[in-house]
Amino acid sequence: MRPSTAIDLVELTTRLMSIDSTSGTEGEVVAWLDRYLSDRGWRTWRIPVSAGRDDLFVTAVDHPTVTLSTHLDTVPPFISPRVEDGIIRGRGACDAKGIAAAMICAADRLRVTGAPVALLFVVGEEVTHDGAHAADEAFAAKQIPATSRVIIDGEPTESTLAVGTKGAVRVTVRTAGQAAHSAYPELGRSATRDLVHLLAELDTIAFPNDSVLGATTVNIGSLSGGVADNVVAPWAEARMMIRLVTPAAEVMRIIEHWAADRATLEWGPMVPPMKLGVVAGFKTSVAAFATDIPALANWGTPYLFGPGSIHVAHRDDECVSIDELHAAVNSYERLVSALSS
């Protein structure tokens, strides 16, 4: 049964935001949204990801061809929602519960026309993309209506269509030393000193560039090492994330040559860079961040669009304009209509 009442976009956004769904703890928000959409007459499927964690697939037609998708997990810490001066503030405002709400409103209006639209809400995007991988496997196994030919992913792109996204790869760099009394450093070898000198060389390395995606960038996210102020450090490590604009293997070779026999490397999760679809009439941009899109290859031709700015995502002042959210509902309708015709 289809409810006759329209969805209150702000109310739905803040309700989703009020449920803490930091990555790994998304069970409650998925369960709530499953009930909410079922009550509005949508058919829902749970896609198991890990214990207590599911993706949510939703449609009202037998053969959906366009899927609106975003993630329901957020980075820590949880920050309760508040609305003031036309702005929604708090964790998930733009990354990405406001986007989820805008997609739901658009799909609810499109359903009246019989548009072949579906919704996919995944977990784990902020960490390992395990929700997206589970959804792709479920599609391949036909555990859900597997007819999507287009997927419109939602991330804060300032209401533009991204022509591409950078990829990402994580790596931990470790140096080994020899402990000694710090009054006699010549009797040991400082792993922290070696690591600092090694990291200083990163600024001299020529990393790849791409004419569309721009420059490869390297972030040294965290440093640790040593055991005490008066002990020559026997170990040290740096955790880095590299934003890719070319295949990962190219950058991995550069990093391995740089580290050589001076450090060991432990490579972590990798997301490749992507070139994406565009639609006439929409402004475009380049997204320097990685998304779930590479892990959703079975779902069709990828597009990326969302209200809000990535520059406030993951920050304590995360926010999104209510006007921009409302405009995004119209934009998602336009995109689905254009891409399903």
C-alpha distance (Angstrom), angle and dihedral (degrees) to the residues before:
residue distance angle dihedral
M1 . . .
R2 3.78 . .
P3 3.84 115.0 .
S4 3.78 113.9 -127.3
T5 3.81 93.2 -143.5
A6 3.77 120.6 93.9
I7 3.79 119.2 -124.7
D8 3.80 117.5 -101.4
L9 3.80 100.4 -130.8
V10 3.81 96.2 -159.2
E11 3.79 93.1 46.0
L12 3.80 92.1 49.9
T13 3.81 92.4 47.4
T14 3.80 94.2 50.6
R15 3.81 92.1 43.6
L16 3.81 90.5 55.3
M17 3.80 90.3 45.1
S18 3.80 92.2 51.3
I19 3.81 90.4 65.0
D20 3.80 111.5 79.6
S21 3.81 106.8 -128.8
T22 3.78 102.7 163.8
S23 3.81 107.8 168.5
G24 3.78 109.0 -71.0
T25 3.81 94.7 25.6
E26 3.81 101.7 68.1
G27 3.80 97.5 120.8
E28 3.80 97.0 100.4
V29 3.80 97.4 48.6
V30 3.82 92.3 47.3
A31 3.81 91.2 49.1
W32 3.81 91.5 49.0
L33 3.80 93.4 48.4
D34 3.81 91.5 46.1
R35 3.83 90.1 56.5
Y36 3.79 92.7 42.9
L37 3.81 94.6 53.1
S38 3.80 93.9 40.4
D39 3.80 88.8 54.6
R40 3.80 88.4 54.2
G41 3.78 91.1 55.8
W42 3.80 101.2 -98.6
R43 3.82 121.8 138.7
T44 3.78 110.2 -124.5
W45 3.79 136.0 -164.6
R46 3.79 128.1 -168.2
I47 3.81 116.7 -140.7
P48 3.83 110.4 -157.9
V49 3.80 114.9 -129.5
S50 3.82 105.5 163.9
A51 3.79 137.5 -31.7
G52 3.81 107.8 -41.6
R53 3.80 92.9 -3.5
D54 3.82 127.1 103.0
D55 3.78 139.3 164.4
L56 3.80 116.6 -130.1
F57 3.82 123.4 -133.0
V58 3.80 118.3 -170.6
T59 3.80 135.4 -177.6
A60 3.81 141.7 145.9
V61 3.81 97.7 -154.0
D62 3.78 134.0 67.4
H63 3.80 96.9 -125.9
P64 3.83 112.4 30.0
T65 3.80 113.3 -175.6
V66 3.83 102.1 -178.8
T67 3.80 121.7 53.3
L68 3.80 125.2 -163.4
S69 3.79 107.8 -155.0
T70 3.79 140.4 176.6
H71 3.80 139.5 145.0
L72 3.79 130.0 -93.0
D73 3.80 98.8 -160.9
T74 3.78 120.7 94.3
V75 3.78 137.3 -163.0
P76 3.82 118.5 -103.7
P77 2.93 143.0 -64.8
F78 3.81 106.7 56.7
I79 3.82 110.7 -127.6
S80 3.82 117.6 -170.9
P81 3.81 117.2 -123.9
R82 3.77 124.3 -106.4
V83 3.78 132.2 175.5
E84 3.79 121.6 -143.1
D85 3.80 135.7 154.4
G86 3.80 94.3 -6.6
I87 3.81 93.5 -51.1
I88 3.81 130.1 110.3
R89 3.78 110.5 -146.6
G90 3.80 131.6 -170.9
R91 3.77 142.1 64.8
G92 3.78 112.6 -30.8
A93 3.81 95.5 14.1
C94 3.80 91.5 128.8
D95 3.81 100.9 0.3
A96 2.91 91.3 81.8
K97 3.82 127.5 -61.3
G98 3.79 93.9 81.1
I99 3.79 86.9 53.6
A100 3.82 90.9 49.1
A101 3.79 90.3 52.5
A102 3.82 92.3 48.7
M103 3.81 90.3 50.3
I104 3.80 91.3 50.2
C105 3.81 91.8 50.5
A106 3.81 91.1 49.0
A107 3.80 92.9 47.6
D108 3.80 91.5 47.1
R109 3.81 90.4 55.6
L110 3.82 93.0 43.0
R111 3.79 90.7 52.3
V112 3.81 89.4 69.4
T113 3.81 88.9 63.7
G114 3.80 93.7 46.8
A115 3.80 91.4 -114.9
P116 3.83 112.5 175.4
V117 3.80 93.7 -116.5
A118 3.80 131.9 145.4
L119 3.79 135.2 -177.5
L120 3.80 126.3 -137.3
F121 3.80 121.3 -172.0
V122 3.79 115.8 -174.7
V123 3.79 136.6 -170.6
G124 3.80 131.5 -140.9
E125 3.81 98.5 37.3
E126 3.79 92.9 132.6
V127 3.81 93.1 56.7
T128 3.82 124.3 20.1
H129 3.83 103.5 -12.3
D130 3.81 87.7 -122.6
G131 3.81 91.4 146.8
A132 3.79 92.2 56.0
H133 3.80 91.7 47.7
A134 3.81 90.3 50.4
A135 3.81 91.0 49.8
D136 3.81 91.4 50.2
E137 3.79 91.0 50.6
A138 3.82 91.2 48.0
F139 3.81 89.6 52.0
A140 3.81 92.1 50.3
A141 3.81 90.7 48.5
K142 3.84 91.0 47.6
Q143 3.81 91.4 -125.6
I144 3.82 86.1 144.0
P145 3.83 131.6 28.9
A146 3.81 95.5 -66.2
T147 3.80 101.4 -163.5
S148 3.81 103.0 108.7
R149 3.80 114.2 132.1
V150 3.81 97.7 172.7
I151 3.80 130.7 39.2
I152 3.80 121.7 -165.1
D153 3.78 107.5 -162.4
G154 3.78 119.7 -157.3
E155 3.79 123.1 -135.9
P156 3.81 129.0 136.6
T157 3.82 104.2 -81.7
E158 3.83 96.8 151.7
S159 3.82 88.8 -101.8
T160 3.79 95.1 -59.9
L161 3.79 130.7 119.9
A162 3.78 109.2 -111.5
V163 3.80 112.7 -132.2
G164 3.79 88.9 -158.1
T165 3.77 145.5 -11.1
K166 3.75 129.7 -136.6
G167 3.76 116.8 -120.3
A168 3.78 126.6 -132.5
V169 3.77 140.8 -144.2
R170 3.80 129.0 -174.8
V171 3.80 124.5 -144.4
T172 3.79 134.2 177.4
V173 3.82 114.9 -147.3
R174 3.82 115.9 -156.7
T175 3.79 130.9 -171.2
A176 3.81 125.7 -168.2
G177 3.79 125.7 -146.2
Q178 3.78 141.0 167.5
A179 3.80 121.0 -101.0
A180 3.80 117.6 -126.5
H181 3.79 140.2 151.5
S182 3.78 106.7 -73.2
A183 3.82 90.5 -131.6
Y184 3.81 86.8 65.8
P185 3.82 105.1 39.7
E186 3.81 90.7 161.6
L187 3.82 87.5 71.7
G188 3.78 92.9 61.3
R189 3.78 142.7 29.0
S190 3.80 123.3 -116.5
A191 3.79 113.4 -131.9
T192 3.81 90.6 -171.7
R193 3.80 92.1 54.4
D194 3.80 91.4 48.8
L195 3.80 91.1 48.9
V196 3.80 94.2 49.2
H197 3.81 91.4 50.9
L198 3.79 90.7 47.3
L199 3.81 93.9 50.0
A200 3.81 91.1 48.7
E201 3.80 88.2 64.9
L202 3.82 92.5 62.7
D203 3.81 90.4 83.4
T204 3.81 89.9 61.5
I205 3.81 96.2 53.0
A206 3.81 119.8 103.9
F207 3.81 104.4 -135.4
P208 3.84 122.7 -171.2
N209 3.80 124.0 -84.0
D210 3.80 129.7 -158.4
S211 3.79 125.8 -152.1
V212 3.82 91.8 -131.3
L213 3.81 105.4 27.3
G214 3.80 98.2 37.8
A215 3.80 127.1 -147.6
T216 3.78 132.8 -0.9
T217 3.81 108.2 -116.8
V218 3.80 131.5 -161.4
N219 3.80 124.6 -152.9
I220 3.80 121.5 -167.0
G221 3.77 96.1 -149.8
S222 3.80 101.6 179.5
L223 3.80 141.4 2.1
S224 3.78 129.7 -158.9
G225 3.77 139.0 160.9
G226 3.76 149.2 118.3
V227 3.79 131.1 59.8
A228 3.83 106.4 -121.4
D229 3.78 142.6 -6.9
N230 3.80 92.3 -105.5
V231 3.82 96.6 47.5
V232 3.79 125.8 81.0
A233 3.80 102.3 -116.8
P234 3.82 113.4 -102.7
W235 3.82 94.4 -169.6
A236 3.80 142.3 19.5
E237 3.78 137.7 172.0
A238 3.79 140.9 -172.4
R239 3.80 124.9 -157.6
M240 3.79 112.7 -148.2
M241 3.79 137.8 -178.0
I242 3.78 119.2 -155.5
R243 3.82 119.7 -160.0
L244 3.79 107.1 -141.9
V245 3.81 129.8 -145.2
T246 3.82 95.1 168.7
P247 3.82 133.4 37.4
A248 3.81 111.7 -55.2
A249 3.81 92.9 -120.9
E250 3.82 90.8 67.8
V251 3.81 93.6 56.5
M252 3.81 93.0 39.3
R253 3.81 89.9 58.3
I254 3.81 90.2 51.2
I255 3.81 92.9 49.9
E256 3.81 92.6 45.8
H257 3.82 90.3 51.8
W258 3.82 89.8 48.3
A259 3.80 93.8 50.3
A260 3.84 94.0 39.9
D261 3.80 108.7 151.5
R262 3.81 93.3 -24.6
A263 3.82 97.8 81.7
T264 3.78 142.5 7.2
L265 3.80 121.8 -118.8
E266 3.79 130.0 -145.0
W267 3.79 111.7 -168.4
G268 3.79 118.8 -148.8
P269 3.83 135.6 -171.1
M270 3.81 117.4 -26.1
V271 3.80 130.3 -156.7
P272 3.83 116.1 -172.8
P273 3.82 123.6 -132.9
M274 3.80 114.9 -100.6
K275 3.79 138.3 -153.8
L276 3.82 110.5 -145.8
G277 3.79 141.8 -158.2
V278 3.81 125.3 -95.0
V279 3.81 133.3 -157.3
A280 3.80 126.3 -147.7
G281 3.79 113.4 -102.4
F282 3.80 96.6 30.8
K283 3.79 124.3 105.7
T284 3.80 114.0 -123.3
S285 3.79 137.9 -142.5
V286 3.80 142.1 167.6
A287 3.81 119.2 -107.1
A288 3.80 113.4 -142.5
F289 3.79 90.9 -167.2
A290 3.81 130.8 79.5
T291 3.81 124.2 -113.7
D292 3.80 142.2 -171.8
I293 3.81 90.8 -96.0
P294 3.83 98.1 99.6
A295 3.82 89.5 53.5
L296 3.83 92.1 52.5
A297 3.79 97.7 59.8
N298 3.81 94.8 136.7
W299 3.81 93.7 58.9
G300 3.79 97.1 74.8
T301 3.78 140.9 -106.5
P302 3.83 107.8 -6.8
Y303 3.80 128.7 -127.4
L304 3.81 128.5 174.1
F305 3.81 124.3 -150.1
G306 3.77 136.3 145.9
P307 3.81 144.9 147.2
G308 3.79 121.1 -110.6
S309 3.78 133.5 41.7
I310 3.78 127.7 -77.6
H311 3.80 86.2 -145.8
V312 3.81 90.8 76.9
A313 3.81 96.2 36.8
H314 3.83 113.2 109.8
R315 3.82 89.7 18.3
D316 3.78 129.7 111.4
D317 3.82 89.1 -117.7
E318 3.82 94.5 55.4
C319 3.80 109.7 155.3
V320 3.79 146.7 149.2
S321 3.79 133.4 -154.4
I322 3.80 115.4 -111.0
D323 3.80 89.5 -141.5
E324 3.79 90.8 54.4
L325 3.81 90.8 49.3
H326 3.81 91.0 53.0
A327 3.81 90.6 47.7
A328 3.81 88.9 50.8
V329 3.80 90.8 58.6
N330 3.80 88.8 58.9
S331 3.82 90.8 44.9
Y332 3.80 93.4 52.2
E333 3.82 88.9 50.1
R334 3.80 90.5 51.6
L335 3.79 92.3 47.6
V336 3.78 94.3 49.7
S337 3.80 91.7 46.7
A338 3.82 92.5 48.7
L339 3.80 95.3 44.9
S340 3.81 97.7 43.2
S341 3.80 95.5 51.4
